Amino acid sequence: MSAKIISGTEIAKAIRDELKEEVAGLKEKHNVVPGLVTILVGDNPASQSYVSAKNKTAHALGINSEQVTLPADTSEQELLALVAKYNQDPKINGILVQLPLPKHINETKVLYAIDPEKDVDGFHPVNVGKMVLGEQCYLPCTPHGILELLSRSGVKTSGAEVVVIGRSNIVGKPIANLMLQKRPAGDATVTLCHTRTKDLAAHTKRADIIIAAVGVPKMVTADMVKDGVAIIDVGVNRIGMSESGKAILAGDVDFEAVKEKASFITPVPGGVGPMTITMLMKNTVQAARQAAGLE
């Protein structure tokens, strides 16, 4: 048996096509244009690449996207003032401050300053609290993308044994909480593991679904999983460079070996990664609908 590959690239494209149609409808029927601002402090090449991709995607969908790039020595007060300005701007529905920030700026203070109604990353404690309670909110983008991958691929989650490996606030904790809930791609029995878990394999061998988000390349091996398991691999680990100078990436799962036992598996790259920006766009459109009183 060889696993069905869950293509995040294909599923993300399908969702973007749906969003493009929705954005066009909002403009035509309600004169509403979703607005997103991305704020970048400094010249981190990876951050520049991420912000560029977010803006390119937004423009392709018809979302009004603004990018603000600030010098690395921008003060915390200046950044907070800029966030406050966009909190009050009716043309902007979503505010994204690209992380990491320079060390002299308190990231928590900045993220907490964003109006929860414009927190399309889903990181503000108001939205995190609503998520835990199962109330309507902006779901964090990567966990939200995982739910879409599972549901659109036909992976059955209701009553399933799910093992999440990784306890970050960005992926591990929220996806574990979401899959416990009564929701699409939910109703699962969830075990949350991490790098300090004793006998990790004892947990993973029971799992119907494994979500690996721990940042250790090829940590999950074939002897740790049962036949028919569904694998969502969130890890993106650089394990070397090709002769052409391109980074060689590996997930947290030994893809080649595990795919022979799994029923479903995401590749790295091309699995979870493409979903994150797409779900950011989905949250931005949701924010525009709410601001216009359409939800």
C-alpha positions in Angstrom: 0.0 0.0 0.0 1.2 3.5 -0.8 -0.5 6.6 0.6 -2.7 9.0 -1.2 -0.7 12.3 -1.3 -2.6 15.2 0.2 -1.6 18.2 -2.0 -1.7 21.4 -0.1 -0.8 23.2 -3.3 -4.0 21.9 -5.1 -6.3 22.4 -2.1 -5.0 25.9 -1.4 -5.6 26.8 -5.1 -9.2 25.5 -4.8 -9.8 27.6 -1.7 -8.2 30.7 -3.4 -10.5 30.2 -6.4 -13.5 30.2 -4.0 -12.2 33.3 -2.2 -11.6 35.2 -5.5 -15.2 34.6 -6.4 -16.4 35.7 -2.9 -14.3 38.9 -3.0 -15.7 39.8 -6.4 -19.2 39.2 -5.1 -18.6 41.4 -2.0 -17.4 44.2 -4.3 -20.3 43.9 -6.8 -23.2 43.4 -4.4 -22.1 45.4 -1.3 -19.2 47.7 -2.5 -17.0 46.0 0.1 -13.3 45.4 -0.7 -11.4 43.4 2.0 -8.3 45.2 3.1 -5.0 43.8 4.6 -1.9 45.6 5.8 1.3 43.7 6.4 4.0 45.4 8.6 7.6 44.4 8.3 10.3 45.7 10.6 13.9 45.2 9.4 15.3 43.3 6.4 15.2 39.6 7.4 15.3 37.8 4.0 12.8 35.1 5.0 10.4 37.6 6.4 10.6 39.7 3.2 9.8 36.6 1.2 6.8 35.7 3.4 5.4 39.3 3.2 5.9 39.4 -0.5 4.1 36.2 -1.0 1.2 37.4 1.2 0.8 40.6 -0.7 1.0 38.8 -4.1 -1.7 36.4 -3.0 -3.9 39.2 -1.7 -3.7 41.2 -4.9 -4.4 38.1 -7.0 -7.7 37.6 -5.0 -8.8 41.2 -5.3 -8.0 42.1 -1.7 -6.6 45.6 -1.1 -3.2 44.9 0.3 -0.8 47.5 1.8 2.7 46.8 2.8 4.6 48.9 5.3 8.4 48.2 5.6 10.1 49.9 8.6 13.8 50.1 9.4 15.2 47.7 11.9 15.8 50.5 14.4 12.2 51.5 14.5 11.1 52.0 18.2 8.5 50.0 19.9 6.5 53.2 20.4 6.6 54.0 16.7 5.4 50.5 15.8 2.6 50.6 18.4 1.5 54.0 17.0 1.3 52.5 13.5 -0.8 49.6 14.7 -3.1 52.0 16.5 -3.5 54.0 13.2 -4.5 50.9 11.3 -6.9 49.8 14.1 -8.8 52.9 13.3 -8.6 52.7 9.5 -12.0 51.5 8.1 -10.4 50.4 4.8 -8.2 47.9 6.6 -9.9 44.7 7.9 -6.8 42.7 8.8 -3.5 43.7 10.4 -0.5 41.4 10.2 2.8 42.2 11.9 5.5 39.9 10.5 7.5 38.0 13.1 10.2 37.8 14.3 10.6 41.5 15.4 13.9 43.1 16.3 14.9 42.1 19.9 14.3 45.6 21.3 10.6 45.3 20.5 8.3 43.3 22.7 6.4 41.0 20.3 3.7 40.2 22.8 2.9 43.8 23.5 2.7 44.5 19.7 0.4 41.5 19.0 -1.8 42.4 21.9 -2.2 45.9 20.6 -3.9 44.7 17.4 -7.7 45.1 17.5 -9.0 41.5 17.9 -11.5 42.2 15.1 -8.5 42.8 12.8 -6.3 40.0 14.2 -6.4 37.8 11.1 -3.4 35.7 12.3 -5.6 34.5 15.2 -2.9 35.2 17.8 -4.6 37.7 20.1 -5.7 36.3 23.4 -9.3 37.3 22.8 -9.3 35.1 19.6 -7.4 32.3 21.3 -9.9 32.3 24.1 -12.8 32.3 21.7 -11.2 29.4 19.8 -10.8 27.3 23.0 -14.5 28.0 23.8 -15.6 27.0 20.3 -17.0 30.5 19.6 -16.7 32.2 16.2 -13.3 33.8 15.8 -10.3 34.0 13.4 -8.7 30.6 13.6 -4.8 30.5 13.6 -3.9 30.0 9.9 -1.8 26.8 10.0 -4.2 24.8 12.2 -7.1 26.1 10.1 -5.3 24.9 7.0 -4.8 21.5 8.6 -8.6 21.2 9.2 -9.2 22.0 5.6 -6.6 19.5 4.4 -8.3 16.7 6.4 -11.9 17.5 5.5 -11.3 18.1 1.8 -9.2 14.9 1.5 -12.0 12.8 3.1 -10.0 11.8 6.2 -12.5 10.7 8.8 -11.8 12.4 12.2 -14.9 11.7 14.2 -14.0 9.3 16.9 -10.5 8.9 15.5 -7.4 8.6 17.7 -5.2 11.7 16.9 -1.7 12.2 18.1 -0.3 15.7 17.8 3.5 16.0 18.2 4.5 19.5 19.2 3.1 22.0 21.8 3.7 25.4 20.2 1.1 28.1 20.5 1.1 28.5 16.7 0.3 24.9 15.7 0.4 22.1 18.4 -1.9 23.5 21.1 -4.5 25.0 18.8 -4.8 22.1 16.4 -5.2 19.7 19.4 -8.0 21.9 20.8 -9.8 22.3 17.5 -9.8 18.6 16.7 -11.4 17.9 20.1 -14.3 20.2 19.3 -17.7 19.4 17.7 -16.8 20.8 14.3 -15.9 19.6 10.8 -12.6 17.7 11.0 -13.2 17.5 14.8 -14.8 15.1 17.3 -11.5 13.3 17.7 -9.8 11.8 20.7 -6.6 13.8 21.0 -3.2 13.0 22.6 -0.7 15.9 22.7 2.9 14.8 22.7 6.2 16.6 22.5 10.0 16.1 22.6 9.9 15.2 26.3 7.2 12.6 25.9 8.3 9.2 27.2 8.0 6.4 24.7 6.5 8.5 21.9 6.1 5.4 19.7 3.7 3.9 22.2 1.4 6.8 21.4 1.9 7.1 17.7 1.4 3.4 17.1 -2.2 3.8 18.3 -2.9 6.8 16.2 -5.4 6.9 13.3 -4.1 10.4 12.5 -0.7 11.9 13.3 0.0 15.6 13.1 3.8 16.2 13.4 4.8 19.8 14.2 7.9 19.5 16.4 10.7 20.7 14.1 12.9 17.6 14.2 13.7 16.2 10.7 12.4 12.6 10.0 11.5 12.1 13.7 8.5 9.9 12.9 9.7 6.7 11.3 7.9 3.8 9.7 8.2 1.6 12.8 6.3 4.2 14.9 3.1 4.1 12.9 0.4 1.6 12.1 -0.9 0.6 8.7 -3.5 3.0 7.3 -2.5 6.0 9.4 -3.1 9.5 8.0 -0.1 11.8 8.3 -0.1 15.6 8.4 3.5 16.8 8.4 3.9 20.4 9.4 7.7 20.3 9.8 9.9 22.2 7.4 13.5 21.5 8.2 16.6 22.4 6.2 18.8 19.4 6.1 21.4 20.5 3.4 22.0 22.4 0.2 21.9 21.1 -3.3 24.8 21.6 -5.8 22.8 24.5 -7.3 22.6 26.1 -3.9 19.0 25.4 -3.2 17.9 24.3 0.3 17.1 20.6 0.8 14.0 20.3 3.0 12.6 17.5 5.1 9.6 17.2 7.2 9.2 15.8 10.7 8.2 12.5 9.1 10.4 10.0 7.2 8.2 10.5 4.1 9.6 7.8 1.8 9.3 5.1 4.4 6.1 6.1 6.1 4.1 6.6 2.9 4.3 2.9 2.3 2.2 2.3 5.5 0.0 5.4 5.5 -3.4 5.9 3.8 -2.9 9.6 3.5 0.2 11.8 3.8 1.2 15.4 3.1 4.6 16.1 1.3 7.2 18.6 2.4 7.2 21.0 0.6 3.8 21.3 -1.0 1.7 20.1 2.0 0.7 22.3 4.9 2.8 25.2 3.8 0.7 26.5 0.9 -2.4 26.5 3.2 -1.1 29.0 5.7 -1.2 32.1 3.5 -4.5 30.9 1.9 -6.2 30.8 5.3 -4.8 34.2 6.2 -6.7 35.4 3.1 -9.8 33.6 4.2 -9.6 35.3 7.6 -9.3 38.7 6.0 -12.4 38.1 3.9 -14.2 37.0 7.0 -13.1 40.2 8.8 -14.4 42.3 5.9 -17.8 40.6 6.0 -18.1 41.1 9.7 -17.1 44.8 9.5 -19.8 45.3 6.9 -22.4 43.6 9.0 -22.7 40.7 6.6 -22.1 38.0 9.3 
